Amino acid sequence: MQPFTELTAIAAPLDRVNADTDQIIPKQFLKRIERTGFGKYLFFDWRYEEDGTTPNPAFELNAPALHGAQILVVGKNFGCGSSREHAPWALLDYGFRAIIAPSYADIFYNNCFKNGILPVVLTEAQVADLLARLQANPGATLTVDLPAQTVTGTDGFSATFDVDPFRKHCLLNGLDDIGLTLQHEPDITAFEARRG
């Protein structure tokens, strides 16, 4: 897993609440067996017209100024619905490394950390302010600093956030569940040798 320390990138505003995992990655795309390749299906029903190929010009993320965005700013209860881990896979494959919202569904929130995405929680007022700033200035960048636990913008926006120390350690060091286990590889190898 790629470590997360500090990210300065275009921030995309998606002013929607209760965006569920079926909107993030629709069920018809869950047949893939790899963890990659889901980015092209992210927000599929919102991103494309009914033909499934023509970009919907009304969808926020299709704005040319947001091309290459790595930070997503969204409304409350993001990632609700089913517990599919494909949702953070699709977000990461699309290019998002950080999400900022007032709240998340619990399973989605946990899955973000396990896949190298930092889900930042700010207050509803802070997120509303941030959404308004980003909508007024498409293509604006934010800096998400995990060691300092801050979100800052070039327009003067500044906020701090809390994060569990263990999850912070894992993100800073690029440790998923397998990486955590492999930290004990010498002990595991010694145990296996003793078992014979």
Beta strands, then each sheet from edge to edge (+ up, - down):
strand 1: 6-14
strand 2: 71-74
strand 3: 98-101
strand 4: 118-121
strand 5: 141-145
strand 6: 150-153
strand 7: 158-160
sheet 1: 4+ 3+ 2+ 1+ 5- 6+ 7-
end
